[in-house]
Amino acid sequence: MNQYTVFLLLSPIVILSSLVAFIVSFRHRKGRGSIYLQGLLACSLGIIIANVLELASSSDPKYILLFSHVTYIFLAFTPVFWFVFSYQYGTGHTQSLGKLFATLSIIPLLTVAVSCTNPMHHLLWRHNEIETIGSFHVNVVFEYGPWFWGHFAYSYLLYIIGSVLVMKEFIDHFALYRHQSFLVVTAISLPLVFNLIYVSRTIPGLTKDLSPMAIAISGVLFTISMVKYHLLELNPPPRDKFCDYFDAGAVIIDGNGIIVDYNTAGAAFIGCGDIDLIGKSFYELRSACPMDIGKLTVKTIEPGPNGEVRRCIIFGPLDASPLDETDNPAASEAAPCLSTLTRREREVAELLAVDMLFPANSSFLILFQLARIA
């Protein structure tokens, strides 16, 4: 049994694994932020299908080379999808991602053009032949051209920088985010290692790039990261911008009130300093652990990786950390009058201000707190 037979026999498993990961990415998507991961998974699926079609095609060199060129379409764009996804995930930036993707796609587009016209200039493959190995007719590349090595260097540079962006932010982060980043980087690294072994001819007699086989494991890892660790639903904000630099306690929530980041003081104020709060509902914690609303301030911060509005809840004296006027003018206009109210009137006014700042579940919480005041 030769390497091509093994590849073809295992291909259904690889296709199924990649397809499951792709479907899961749609089921767990949240806004436009998941499009680049979905593109990455789609390219992985395209690579394995094109490889299978190449092996399953007839002995006509025209069809064999056709599917070989189709493979390069997916190979060329995979590192771009990976880099933009990594940039978004690792930095939290959501602006101009389309422009970044378009800019980085220039070289892949040229690679596809060079691949399709290779017989005219041999920039991609200098020496390749259609050989018969067992019952298969395959395109074997004996010598690569200068454009291939440029494309190779460009692709691996994007892979490496993307991996660094994902890992550097989460070395000292919460456990859930560390698990996310480890699984994601491992998933993208496995096919690269197999591809590097093939390109460098490390194993004598290896004429088939087996990196698509590693995509099966990658699909499993991506699926675990999305299902178990909420890769597309929970993305951390950049830690150098907030939380650790607040003198008071701070908790950051997404548009659904799910905690995506916090500092030690914030967890202690909630009364949950001994557990990991990532992924838990701030509103439910407020119900279970009544807080002093008079010491709570809400500030809207820049959108998260999926474009949703995020808010930073700061626990501290109200006059030391005033309500953000840009978030809710009505609330800020009422703030100067608080000093003229009685204690109970002030508490009610503060509850209404919080209701305007993050409305989800607020009606229930206001009734809950009013009951305490009464």
N, C-alpha and C positions, 0 to 999 in steps of 0.2 A: 504494500500500500504506500504510494508516494505522497508527497506533501500536498499536492493538488487534490487528491482524493480525500485526504483528511480535512482539508479546507472546505470542500464541498459538503462533506458529511456533517460538519459542525456548523455550517452556515445557517441552517434553520434556527438553531439555538441563539446564534448571534443576532439574527434578524428579529427574533421574538423579544430578546432582551432589549434591543434598541427601540423597538416599537412600543414596548411597555413603558419605557422611560419617557418616550415622546408623548404618549397618551397621558401619563401621569402629570407631565409638565403643563398640559392643557387643563387638566382637572384642578390643579393647584395654582394655576396662574392668578396673578393679582395685578391688574392694570397692564401697562405696556412694559413693565420692568422684566417680564419673563421672556420677551420676544427673542433676546439674544441667546439665552440658554436653549430655547426651542429651536433656533437656527442651528446651534451647535449640535443638538441631538439629531436634527434632520439631516445635517451633513454626514454625521456618523452612519446613519441609516442608509443614506445614498451611497456611501463608499462601499459598504458591504454588498448592497444589491448590485451595484455596477461590477464589482469583482465576480459575483456569482454569474451574472449575465455574460461576462467575458469568457468564463470557463465553460459555460453552457452553450455558447454560440458555435456555429459551424466552423469548419476548417478554413473558411474564406477569410483571408487576412484583413479584408475590408471591415468586417464586422468585429473581429477581434480588436483591431486598432480603434474602432469607433468607441467601444465600451472602455477601452483603456484611456482614451481621451476624456470620456465622460467622467471617469474616476477623478481626473485632475480638476474638474470643476468643483467637486466637493472638497478635495484635498486643499485646493487653493484658498477656499473661503472659510474652512474650519478654524484656522488660527485667528482670523479676524473676528468671528463670532465669539471665540474664547476670550480674546483680549478685551473686547467691549463689555462683555459680561463681567469679566474680572475687574475691569476698571470701575464699573458701576457698583459691583458688590463690595469691592475692597475700599473704595473711597467714599461711597455714598453720593457721588455727584450724578445728577440726572439731566443736566443741561447739555445740549448740543451733542447728544450721543449719536444722532443720525448723521451729523456732519463728520464726526469722528469715524463712524463706520464707512461712510462714503470715501473719505480720504484714504483710509487703510485698505480699501478695496481696489485701489488703482493697480497695484502690483498683481493681486490675484486675477484681475481682468486681463492684464497683459499676459499672465501665465497661461490662462485658458486660450488666448489667441495664439501664443507661441506653440502650445501643445497641438492645436488643430492644424497648424501650418508647418509642423516640424520637418516634413520631407523636403521643404524648400530651403531650409537654413540649418537644420540639425543643431539648433541652440538648446533644445531640451534633451534629446537623446542623440549622441553622436554615432552610436552603433547599437542597433537592436535588430533582432531577428525573430520570426515566428518559428518556434521549434515544436516538435512533437515529443511529448513526455508522457509515456503510457498511452492512455486514450485521449489525452488532452492536447490541444494546439494552443500554445501560449506565447505571449509577447515577452521575450526575455531581453532585458537591457544589459548590455555588456559595458557600455561607457556612456557616462552622462555628459551633457553639454554645459557651457558656462551659465546659461539661464537657469538650469536646474539647480546649480549650486547657489545662485543668488536667491532663488525662490526658497531653497532649503534654509539658508541662513536667515532670511526674513521671517519665515514661518516659526523657526525655533526661537528667534528673538522675541516674537510676540508671545509664544507659549511661556517662555521663561519669565518675562516681565509680568505677564498676567498672573502667573503662579506666585511671584513675589508680592504682588498687590494683594492677593487673597490671603497669603500667609502672614504678612508682616503686621496687619491690623489686629490679628486675633491670637497672637502668641500668648498675650497676657489677658485675653478676654474671657468671657463667661464660657462655661463648658459646652453649652449648646452651639455657640458660634465656632468654638474650636473643632467640634465634631463636624460641623458643616464644612469648614475650610479644609480639614484633613481629607474628608471623603471626596470633595470636589477636585482638589489638586491630585490626589491619587488616581482618580478616574481619568483625568486628562493625561497623566504621566505614563500610564501603562502602555497605551498605543504608541506613544513617542519612543519608549524604550525599544519596543519590538521593531518599529520603523528604523530606528538608528542602527540596530543590529543588522537589518536587511541591507540598508544603504551602504554601510561600512564593510559589508561582506565578511563579517566577523566569523560566521559559521560557514565553512566550505561546503559547497554543493547546495546552499540555500538559494533557490531562484524564485521563490514565492514570498512576497511581503505578507507576513502573518499578523501584522498589526491590526487588521480588522477583527481578528479573533479576540484580541484584548478588549475590543469594543463591547463584547458581551459582559465582561466583568465591569467595565466602565458604566454600562447601562444599569447594572445592579446597584452600583455605588451611588449613581445619580438618583436612582429611585429611592434608595434608603434615605439619602439626604433630603429629598423632597417630602417623603411620607413621614419619616420618624423625626427628622430635625427641622422640618418646615422651611426648607431652603427658599422657596418662593413666597412664603408668607411672613417670615421673620428675618429681616435683614438689619444688622446693627448700624447705627449712625456712626459717623467718624468720631472717635473718642477724643481727638485732640481739640474739638470745638466746644464741648460742653461736658456736663456731669462731673468729671473729676476736678474741675476747676471752680465749682461753686463752693462758697463757704458754707451755705446751708445745704440741706439734703435736696436731692433732685431725682426725679423719675421721668423718663421719656416714654410716652405712649404713642401708638399709631392711631389712625382714624377710627379704629374699632375699640380703642381703649386697652389694647394689649401692650404690656410692658416690653419695650425693646432694649432699654438700657436704664441703669440707675447707679447711684453711688452708695457707699456704705451708710452715710448719714440718712439718705432717703429710705433705705430699707429699714434702718433702725426706727425712723419716725413712724413708718407703717406698722412696725411691730413684727416684722418678718425678717430680721437680720440674719437668721440662721438657715434660711432656705434660698434657693435660686429662684428669683422672681421672673426671669425671662420667659415670655410666652404666657404668663398669667394675666388675668383681667384685673386692671386697676380698680374698676368699679366694684367688682366682687370683693376685692380686698378692703375697699372702703366700707362696704356693708358689714364685713366681718370684723373689721378693726376700726371703729369710729375714730375720726381724726378731728383735730381742731381746725375747722374751716377758716378761722381768723388768721391762721398762719400759712394759708395755702395760696400760692400765686400761680397762674397759668400763662405761659408764653408760647406763642406759635413759633416754630423753628422751620428751617428750610425743609422742603419736601423730602421724603424718604426715597430709597432706590426705586420704588414702584410709583412714585409721584404722589403718594397719599400725604395728607397733612399730618404732621407730627406735632405734638405739644409737649413742652417740658413743664412738669409740675414742680415748683420750688417750695420747699417747706422752710419757712422762716418768718420773721416779723413782717407784717404787711407793709409798713412804712419803709422798711429797709429794702424791700423787693417789690415795688409797685406793679400794679397791673399794666400790661403792655398796651399803650394807647392805640397802637397800630392794629392790635388784635380785635379790640372791641371798643369803639369810641363811646358807645352808650355806657359801658361799664366804667370807663375812665372818667366820664363826666360826673358820674354819681360818686366817685371816690372822695372828692374834697368835702362832700357833705356828711361823710360817715362820722366825723368827730362831733356833729351836732345831734346824733341819734343816741338813744338809750342803748344799753348793752344788747338787749334782745332785738331791738330794731336793727342794730348794726349787724348782728348775726344773720338776720333774715336777708338784709341787703347783700351781704357777702355770698349767701347761698344763691341768690338770684344772679349775681355776677358770674359765679362759677357755672350756673346753668347756661348762661349765654355763651360762655367760653368753650365748653365742651358738652353739647346737649345729650349725647348718648346715655341713656339710663338715668339722666339727671332728675327727671320727675320723681322717680322712685326714691332716689337718694335725698332729694330735698325733703320729701315727706318724712323720710327716716330721720334726718337731722332735725327737722322741725319738732318731731315728737320728742327728741332729746331735749330741745330748748324748752318746750312746754313743761 
